[in-house]
Amino acid sequence: MRILIIDSFALLFRGYFAMALSGNDRVTSYGLPTNGLYQFTKYMLHAIETYQPTHVVCAFDMGATTFRNELYASYKGNRQAPPDALVPQFDKLWELVAAFDIPCIGVPGYEADDLIGTLSKQFGTHSSEITILTGDGDSLQLIDDNTRVSLMKRGFGNYELVHKDNLAELRGLSRPDQIIDLKALMGDASDNIPGCPGVGEKTALKLLQQYDSLDNVFASIDEINGKLQQRLVDNKELIYLSRDLATIRTDVEHDCTLEACHFRIDSEKVKIKFTELEFTSLLKSIPVHD
């Protein structure tokens, strides 16, 4: 059993900006912008061809505010509003995925990452191989014996496949949970997670390589000298808050079943949706599944 979990808006945003940068604007004859939708479809179909999943599910964000904003009001407060041309594509993305009979999963108050984490733990068994398709390195904390992360890189069809056997080589950390502690120390400007002021990735990585975990860093604080010790002590509460913000939840209640994720395509239904969106060039790309 091979399960593909897709970070839907990550692909949509990536696709929109990739086409916008190339100057390749797509608009239907009735005025609907489809840059993001078109490229999302190409990304998804390529990943399905590459990883040959037996099951597919798409996780969605459900609004800008989540429980993390209750913990820290400025969480993601630096994000700019999406481009006007992208906004009408949000709801259409849900319809597009549904045309493939792929479940669309989103829960108000949680991010897509939390649904991805929950699904990966729920569906992970000794007989399953789970691949998370995203552009967000946060998902590396979800790696385990059954779960790997396919990070989308520059260039179409270019993936960095990270799993438990190459995590140390690629990221310098021996365990997936250390990804959380790394972000707690260094913060994350894209999500407006503060971390410890004055501590960057290099220093945070060195601390975790030496002390193994954030808890051990503070348990050994007397061994750390100079300004670094003072920064850690002065910002301990902020660091632990950052760890909580960076932790992907794996216990979100939802109604998605494994059976619902079984990948089987009604090609006629997909053709109708492609025709509506004027994706004529993609009609031959529709995979055939029983």
FENMOMO-V431454 format. One record per pair of residues at least 4 apart in sequence whose ideal C-beta (glycine too) atoms are under 8 Angstrom apart, sorted by the first residue. I is the first residue (numbers start at 0). J is the second residue. If there is no record, write none. Layout:
i=[I;I]
j=[J;J]
This chain:
i=[0;0;0;0;0;0;1;1;1;1;1;1;1;1;2;2;2;2;2;2;2;2;2;2;2;2;3;3;3;3;3;3;3;3;3;3;4;4;4;4;4;4;4;4;4;4;4;5;5;5;5;5;5;5;5;5;6;6;6;6;6;6;6;6;6;6;6;7;7;7;7;7;7;7;7;7;8;8;8;8;8;8;9;9;9;9;9;9;10;10;10;10;10;10;10;10;10;11;11;11;11;11;11;11;11;12;12;12;12;13;13;13;13;13;14;14;14;14;14;14;14;14;14;15;15;15;15;15;15;15;15;16;17;17;18;18;18;18;18;18;18;19;19;19;19;23;24;24;24;25;25;25;25;26;26;26;26;27;27;27;27;28;31;31;31;31;32;32;32;32;33;33;33;33;33;33;34;34;34;34;35;35;35;35;36;36;36;36;36;36;37;37;37;37;38;39;39;39;40;40;40;40;41;41;41;41;42;42;42;42;43;44;44;44;44;44;45;45;45;46;46;46;47;47;47;47;47;48;49;49;50;50;52;52;53;53;54;54;54;54;54;55;55;55;55;56;56;56;56;56;56;56;57;57;57;57;57;58;58;58;58;58;58;58;59;59;59;59;59;59;60;60;60;61;61;61;61;61;62;63;63;64;64;65;65;65;65;66;66;66;67;67;67;67;67;68;68;68;70;70;70;70;71;71;71;71;72;73;73;74;74;74;74;75;75;76;77;77;78;81;81;82;84;85;87;88;89;90;91;91;92;93;93;94;94;95;95;95;96;96;97;97;98;98;98;98;99;99;100;100;100;100;101;101;102;102;102;104;104;104;104;105;105;105;106;106;106;106;106;109;109;109;109;110;111;112;112;112;112;112;113;113;113;113;113;114;114;114;115;115;115;115;115;115;116;116;116;116;116;116;116;117;117;117;117;117;117;118;118;118;119;119;119;119;119;119;119;119;120;120;122;122;122;122;123;123;123;123;123;123;124;125;127;128;128;129;129;129;130;130;130;130;130;131;131;131;131;131;131;132;132;133;133;133;133;133;134;134;135;136;136;137;137;137;137;138;138;139;139;139;139;139;139;140;140;140;140;140;140;140;141;141;141;141;141;142;142;142;142;142;142;142;142;143;143;144;147;147;147;147;148;148;148;149;149;149;149;150;150;150;150;151;151;152;152;152;153;159;161;161;161;161;162;163;165;166;166;166;166;166;167;167;167;170;171;171;172;172;172;172;172;172;173;176;176;177;177;177;177;178;179;179;179;179;180;180;180;180;180;181;181;181;181;181;182;182;182;182;182;182;182;183;183;183;183;183;183;183;184;184;184;184;184;184;184;184;184;184;184;185;185;185;185;185;185;185;186;186;186;186;186;186;187;187;187;187;190;190;192;192;192;193;193;193;194;194;194;194;194;195;195;195;195;195;195;195;196;196;197;197;197;198;198;198;198;198;199;200;201;202;202;203;204;205;206;206;206;207;207;207;207;210;210;210;210;211;212;213;213;213;213;214;215;216;216;216;217;217;219;220;220;220;223;223;223;224;225;226;227;228;229;230;231;231;234;235;236;237;238;239;240;241;242;255;255;256;257;262;263;263;264;264;264;264;264;264;265;266;266;266;267;268;269;269;270;270;270;271;272;273;273;273;273;273;274;274;274;278;281]
j=[53;54;124;126;127;128;50;51;52;53;54;127;128;130;52;53;54;55;56;122;127;128;129;130;257;260;46;47;50;52;54;55;56;130;132;262;55;56;57;58;115;118;119;129;130;131;132;10;43;46;55;56;57;58;132;133;10;58;111;112;115;131;132;133;134;135;138;11;39;57;58;59;92;96;103;111;12;59;60;89;92;111;13;111;133;134;135;151;14;38;39;42;43;132;133;134;151;15;35;36;39;85;88;89;92;16;35;81;85;17;38;42;134;151;18;34;35;36;37;38;39;41;42;19;34;35;38;82;84;85;88;20;21;38;23;24;25;34;35;37;38;23;24;34;82;34;32;34;84;32;33;34;37;30;31;32;33;31;33;276;277;277;87;88;91;276;84;85;87;88;37;88;91;276;277;278;38;84;85;88;39;85;88;92;40;88;91;92;95;276;41;276;278;281;42;43;92;95;44;95;278;281;45;155;281;284;46;132;151;155;47;48;281;284;285;286;49;155;156;50;132;149;51;52;55;262;286;286;156;158;130;149;130;262;261;262;122;257;260;261;262;99;101;260;262;101;102;104;118;255;259;260;96;101;102;103;104;104;105;111;112;114;115;118;93;103;104;105;111;114;105;110;111;105;106;107;108;109;107;75;78;68;108;74;108;109;110;70;108;109;71;74;75;110;244;72;74;75;74;240;243;244;192;193;240;244;76;77;191;190;191;192;244;190;191;191;188;191;191;85;86;86;88;89;91;92;93;94;95;276;96;97;103;98;272;99;272;276;101;103;101;103;268;269;271;272;264;269;263;264;265;268;260;262;255;259;260;114;118;253;255;109;111;114;113;114;251;252;253;113;114;248;251;114;115;116;135;137;138;247;117;247;248;249;251;118;251;253;119;131;133;138;141;247;120;138;141;247;248;249;251;121;248;249;250;251;253;122;253;255;123;129;131;141;143;145;146;249;141;249;127;129;257;260;127;129;143;144;145;146;145;145;145;145;147;145;146;147;146;147;148;149;160;138;141;146;147;148;149;149;151;138;148;149;150;151;150;151;150;150;178;178;182;245;247;148;247;148;161;166;170;175;178;175;176;178;179;245;246;247;146;148;175;247;249;146;147;148;161;162;163;166;175;163;175;163;160;161;162;163;160;161;162;158;159;160;161;158;159;160;161;157;158;157;158;159;157;169;165;166;169;170;166;175;169;170;172;173;174;175;171;172;173;178;204;208;177;178;181;204;207;208;177;180;212;181;207;211;212;182;183;242;245;246;184;207;212;213;242;185;200;203;204;207;186;187;192;194;241;242;245;194;213;238;239;241;242;245;194;195;198;202;203;206;207;213;216;238;241;194;195;198;199;200;202;203;192;193;194;195;198;241;191;192;194;245;244;245;241;244;245;237;240;241;198;203;237;238;241;203;230;231;234;237;238;241;230;234;226;227;230;202;203;227;230;231;203;204;205;206;227;207;208;209;210;216;223;211;212;213;216;215;216;218;219;215;216;217;238;239;242;218;219;220;223;231;231;235;223;228;231;232;227;228;231;228;229;230;231;232;233;234;235;238;238;239;240;241;242;243;244;245;246;259;260;260;261;288;288;289;268;269;285;286;287;288;269;270;285;287;271;272;273;285;274;282;285;275;276;278;279;281;282;285;278;279;282;282;285]
